[in-house]
Amino acid sequence: MKFLCLIHLNEEELDAMPAEEMNSLNKRHLEFNNGLRKSGHFIEAEALEPSAATARVRVRKGKTTTVVDGPFAESKELVAGFYLIEAADLREATQIASRIPSAPLGTIEVRPTRKLIVDGIARDA
């Protein structure tokens, strides 16, 4: 099964992190990625730009009604990156997510992916 692990972090805390600490965190992520590759759990991982660099698009009745520049959430904790992993079940996925180097700094949301059902047949996206 595939699981999306969304890394929620406080952007203000990340911005205030000394360069040495950020470098160390990034290095631990790269090492973690290599471990996931070796174990067969790795599919994809990416860090995301800060929320100020984002846009939100809304389409209604076939027309783009809104394009808004970020940030959007009232919360200080925003999605800072993600992992797409392969795991046997939610238990294994949460165990893997608990080892993500950023976990002690925020929250990791673990969500199973699902196949799209078209005409009663499950299909990959």
C-alpha positions as CSV (number, residue, x, y, z in Angstrom):
1,M,0.0,0.0,0.0
2,K,1.1,3.6,-0.6
3,F,0.9,6.2,2.1
4,L,1.5,10.0,1.9
5,C,3.3,11.4,5.0
6,L,2.8,15.1,5.2
7,I,5.3,17.0,7.3
8,H,3.6,19.8,9.2
9,L,6.1,22.3,10.7
10,N,6.0,25.8,12.1
11,E,7.5,28.0,9.4
12,E,8.5,30.7,11.9
13,E,10.6,28.2,13.8
14,L,12.1,26.9,10.6
15,D,13.0,30.4,9.5
16,A,14.6,31.1,12.8
17,M,16.7,27.8,12.7
18,P,20.4,28.5,12.5
19,A,22.0,27.4,9.2
20,E,24.0,24.7,10.9
21,E,20.9,23.1,12.4
22,M,19.0,23.3,9.1
23,N,22.0,21.7,7.3
24,S,22.1,18.9,9.8
25,L,18.3,18.3,9.5
26,N,18.6,18.2,5.7
27,K,21.5,15.8,5.9
28,R,19.5,13.5,8.2
29,H,16.6,13.6,5.7
30,L,18.9,12.5,2.9
31,E,20.3,9.7,5.0
32,F,16.7,8.6,6.0
33,N,15.8,8.6,2.3
34,N,18.7,6.3,1.5
35,G,17.6,4.0,4.3
36,L,14.0,3.9,2.9
37,R,15.4,3.1,-0.6
38,K,17.4,0.2,0.8
39,S,14.4,-1.2,2.6
40,G,12.1,-0.8,-0.4
41,H,9.8,1.7,1.3
42,F,10.8,4.8,-0.6
43,I,8.7,6.1,-3.5
44,E,9.3,9.9,-3.4
45,A,10.1,12.7,-1.0
46,E,10.4,16.5,-1.4
47,A,10.7,19.6,0.7
48,L,8.3,22.3,-0.1
49,E,8.9,26.0,-0.5
50,P,7.5,28.3,2.2
51,S,3.7,29.0,2.1
52,A,4.4,32.6,0.8
53,A,5.6,31.1,-2.5
54,T,2.3,29.2,-3.0
55,A,-1.0,29.8,-4.8
56,R,-4.4,28.4,-4.4
57,V,-6.7,27.9,-7.4
58,R,-10.5,27.4,-7.2
59,V,-12.5,26.3,-10.3
60,R,-16.3,26.4,-10.3
61,K,-18.6,25.5,-13.2
62,G,-15.6,25.2,-15.5
63,K,-14.2,28.6,-14.7
64,T,-11.3,29.7,-12.5
65,T,-13.0,31.8,-9.9
66,T,-10.1,32.5,-7.6
67,V,-6.3,32.5,-7.6
68,V,-4.9,33.5,-4.3
69,D,-1.3,33.8,-3.2
70,G,-0.3,32.2,0.1
71,P,-0.1,31.8,3.0
72,F,-3.6,30.5,3.6
73,A,-3.8,28.8,7.0
74,E,-4.4,30.7,10.2
75,S,-2.1,28.1,11.8
76,K,1.6,28.5,12.1
77,E,2.1,24.9,11.3
78,L,2.0,24.3,7.6
79,V,3.0,21.5,5.2
80,A,6.8,21.8,4.8
81,G,7.4,18.5,2.8
82,F,6.2,15.0,2.1
83,Y,7.1,11.4,1.7
84,L,5.3,9.0,-0.5
85,I,6.1,5.5,0.9
86,E,5.3,1.9,0.4
87,A,4.2,0.0,3.6
88,A,2.2,-3.1,4.4
89,D,-0.4,-1.3,6.4
90,L,-1.1,1.9,8.4
91,R,0.8,0.5,11.4
92,E,4.0,0.0,9.4
93,A,3.5,3.4,7.7
94,T,3.1,5.3,11.1
95,Q,6.2,3.5,12.4
96,I,8.2,4.6,9.4
97,A,6.7,8.2,9.7
98,S,7.8,8.3,13.3
99,R,11.4,8.1,12.1
100,I,11.2,11.0,9.7
101,P,13.9,13.4,10.9
102,S,11.5,16.4,11.2
103,A,9.0,14.4,13.3
104,P,10.3,15.8,16.6
105,L,9.8,19.4,15.3
106,G,6.2,19.1,14.3
107,T,3.5,16.6,13.2
108,I,3.5,13.9,10.5
109,E,0.1,13.2,9.0
110,V,0.0,9.7,7.5
111,R,-2.7,9.1,4.9
112,P,-3.3,6.0,2.8
113,T,-3.7,6.6,-0.9
114,R,-6.7,5.1,-2.8
115,K,-7.3,3.9,-6.2
116,L,-9.8,5.8,-8.3
117,I,-13.0,3.9,-9.2
118,V,-14.1,4.4,-12.7
119,D,-17.2,2.5,-14.0
120,G,-16.8,0.1,-11.0
121,I,-13.2,-0.7,-11.7
122,A,-10.3,0.4,-9.5
123,R,-7.6,2.2,-11.4
124,D,-4.3,3.7,-10.6
125,A,-4.3,7.5,-11.0
